[in-house]
């Protein structure tokens, strides 16, 4: 059970990081395609882009759920031990 909890925690964290990195990469790609160029001072996340958020929010949410499940299993396993 300990291994499963670590796998859930690690897998969920990796899934969250990959989803967030994909969101950042998409925003940087869109900023680079802008005809005026892209500078870090003008770069901002497009949270109003609901089409892209439909792709990135479910994996991020799933990663959070997996991580929370792994943490719950880990704490439940610690409470059962004498």
C-alpha positions in Angstrom: 0.0 0.0 0.0 2.9 2.3 0.6 4.2 1.9 -2.9 0.7 2.6 -4.3 0.5 5.8 -2.3 3.9 6.9 -3.5 2.9 6.1 -7.1 -0.3 8.1 -6.8 1.5 11.1 -5.2 4.3 11.1 -7.7 2.1 10.4 -10.7 -0.4 13.1 -9.7 2.4 15.6 -9.1 4.0 14.8 -12.5 0.6 15.2 -14.2 0.0 18.6 -12.6 3.5 19.8 -13.6 3.1 18.5 -17.2 -0.3 20.2 -17.5 1.0 23.5 -16.2 4.1 23.3 -18.4 1.9 22.7 -21.4 -0.2 25.7 -20.5 3.0 27.9 -20.2 4.4 26.5 -23.4 1.1 27.2 -25.3 1.1 30.8 -24.0 4.8 31.3 -24.9 4.1 29.9 -28.4 1.1 32.2 -28.9 3.2 35.1 -27.7 6.0 34.2 -30.1 3.5 34.1 -33.0 2.3 37.6 -32.3 3.4 39.9 -35.0 4.8 42.5 -32.6 7.1 40.0 -30.9 7.2 38.9 -27.3 9.0 40.4 -24.4 8.9 39.0 -20.8 7.6 42.4 -19.5 4.5 42.1 -21.8 4.0 38.4 -21.4 0.8 37.4 -19.6 -1.3 34.3 -19.3 -4.5 34.2 -21.3 -7.0 32.9 -18.7 -9.9 34.0 -20.8 -9.0 31.4 -23.5 -11.6 28.8 -22.6 -10.8 26.5 -25.6 -7.2 26.0 -24.3 -8.4 25.7 -20.7 -10.7 22.9 -21.7 -7.6 20.9 -22.6 -5.3 21.8 -19.6 -7.7 22.0 -16.6 -9.0 18.3 -16.6 -5.5 16.8 -16.4 -4.4 19.3 -13.8 -7.5 18.5 -11.8 -7.0 14.8 -12.2 -3.4 15.2 -11.0 -4.6 17.0 -7.9 -7.1 14.3 -7.2 -4.5 11.6 -7.6 -2.1 13.4 -5.3 -4.7 13.9 -2.7 -5.7 10.2 -2.9 -2.1 9.2 -2.5 -1.7 11.5 0.5 -4.9 10.1 2.1 -3.7 6.5 1.6 -0.4 7.4 3.1 -1.9 9.0 6.2 -4.4 6.1 6.6 -1.6 3.6 6.4 0.3 5.5 9.1 -2.7 5.5 11.4 -3.2 1.7 11.1 0.3 0.9 12.2 0.8 0.3 16.0 
